[in-house]
Amino acid sequence: MSRRIVVTGTDTGIGKTIFSAGLTGFLSASYWKPVQAGLDEETDAQLVARLGGLSADRIVPERYRLRTPASPHQAAAIDGVRIDPAALAVPDIGDRPLVIEGAGGLMVPLHDNMLYIDVFERWRLPVVLCARTALGTINHSLLSVEALRRRQIDILGIAFIGESNPVSERAICEIGQVRRLGRLPPLAPLTADALRTAFKASFRSEDFNA
């Protein structure tokens, strides 16, 4: 079985999709976003393909494409869809590694009785937790680590996103007893080349071995 990694975050809007694009390219992997909410602008899969330099065959189609840019459970309700857990089985794509991106944080609901973390618990795949470096990251990160450990979900480590904040990064890793994978700095302009260069400078591929 090829390497399969789940990328989740401590919150929404922290740069998780940009990180996923960099990781997918870095590992020569394929990418899968099980549930896409919002179709009017560039989707997460389209962004990952563009920034990760991925060919179309390395993008696994979403199981649910919801038009409304909202929490998946709300978008599904507006679209008249109910997300079926059985439809979220991890696809078998052969020997190529697979990066799977969740939506927002761990407790994002997919419907009234199912959270994203419930799906992660069922999958039993290693998780990379993306955390911003800004104020509030210690609390959000440690709560997320605790939630994953409570479900006995393997944490590969934390990937920080943003400006350097050694005090907060160290506190999270030491208190949470979790590995620091690296930090993706702000990139301006944000291009495929800039992301590829930053990833090579900030992360080690061996740290993503399950």
N, C-alpha and C positions, 0 to 999 in steps of 0.2 A: 504494500500500500504506500502511495506517495505521501510526502509530508503535507499535512493539512493544518493550517493555523487560522484561528479566529482572531480578528482584530476588533476590539471593542473600546469604549471610551468612558471616562468619568462623567461626561456631559455631552451635550450636542454643540456643534460649532467649534470644536477644539482643533480641527485639522486632521481628524481621523482618516478622512478619505484621501487627503494628500499623503499622509503616512502610508496608507494602503497602496497607493500608486507607487510610491518609492520602494516599498517592501516587495511588491509583485515584480517590479523590474529587477530589483536587487537579487531576488532568489530565482529569477527566470521562471516565474510561476504563472499560473492562470488566476483569474479573479472572479469571485462570485458575490453578488449582493442579492440575498434571497428575496428581500422585499424593498422595492423602490417606491417611495412616496413623493410625488411631484414629477411631472413629465414636461411641463411647459418650458423649462430651462434645461441646461446641460445636466444629464443625470449623473449619478455617482459613477456608474460603469463607463460612461462616455468620458468623464473627467479622468478616471484611472487609465483608460486606454490612451488618452492624449498625453498625460504627464508621465505615464509609465512606458510609453513607446511600444504599446502592445498591439499585435495584429488581432484581427477580429476573432480568430479561432482561439485566442487566449481569454476571451470574455465569455463566461458561462451565463446564459440568459437568466434573467430574474424569474423567480416563480410567480411573483405578484408585481404587477406594474400598476400603481395607484396614481390617479391624476392629481389629487389634492396634496399640496406640500404641508403635511401635518404628521402628527404621531401616527404610526401605521394603523392602530385600531380606529382612530378617528377617520383617517383617509379611507380605510376599508368600508366603514359605515356609510360615509358619504357616497362612495362608489357602489354601494349595494353588494359588497363582497364580504365573506367571512373567511379569514385566513385559517386554513386547515393545517394543523401540525404535521400530519402525515405527508403533506406536500413539501415540507421543508427538509426532507431527507437529504443528506450531503451527497452530491453527485459524484459518481466514479468517473474521473477524467483520465485514468491511466497513470503513467509514470511521472507526469509533470506535477510539481508542488501546486497547492491551491491555497490562496489567501481568501478568506471569507470575512466580509465586513458586515457587522451588525448595524443597528440604527441607534444613534444617540447613546444613552447609557444602558446599564444592565437591566434596569427596571422599566424600560420602555414596554408598554403593553402592545401585544399583537391582536388580542381581543380581550373581552372582559375577564376571561379565566386563564390567560396565558401571557407571561412576560418573556422578553427575549432571554433572560437568564434561565428560564425553564427549558428553552430550546438548547442552549449551551450545555445545560446539565445532561440532557438526553444525548447530545452528540459525544460528550466526553473527549473533546479535542482541546489541545493546549491553547491558551489565550494570551495574547499580548494586550496589555492595558495601556491605552494612550491617555496621558494626563497633561494638561496645560501647566505651565510653570508660574502662572500669575497667582495673585492672592486668592486664597480659598482652596488651592490645590491639595494641601495636606489633608484637610477634612474629606474632600470628595474622593481622593485617592485611597485613603485608609478605609473608608466605608465600602468602596468598591472591592478592595482586596478582601475585606472581611466577608462580604457577600459571596464572592467566588469561593473562598475557603469553606464557608458554611455548606456550600453545595459540593465540596470536594472536587472542584474544577481546577485542573492544573494551570498554574500561572507561569508562563515562560519568563515574564518580567514586565517592567514598566518602561515605556518609551515616552520620554518627555518631549513636549512640543512648545517652542517659544524661546524667549531670551533666557540666558543662563541664570539660574537661581540655585546656587549650590546648597544653601541652608535648607530650603524646602525639599530639594531633591534628596539630600542626605537624610533628612528626617523621615521622609516617606519610606525610603529603602531600609533604614535601620529599624524604625518602629514596626513597619509592616513585614520586615524580614523577607523582602522581595528583591530580586535582582534588577539593577539598573542596566537597561539594554543600550541606552544612549540618549541623545537629545537632537531632535531635528530643529535647527534654528529657523527664524523667519527668513524667507527668500523673496527678494525683490530685485528683478522681476522673477516671478514664479514660472519657470520653464522646465521642460523635460531634462535638458542638460544640467540646469542648476540643481534640480532635485536629485539626479543621478550622482552628481559630484558630492552633494551634501551627505547623501546616504553612505557613500563609500568612506567618507571622512568620519562619520559619526557612529556607524554600526559595524558589527562583525557578523558575517553570515553564519558562522558556527554557533552563535548565541541563539539562533532560531531553530536549532535542531531539537525536535521533541524528545 
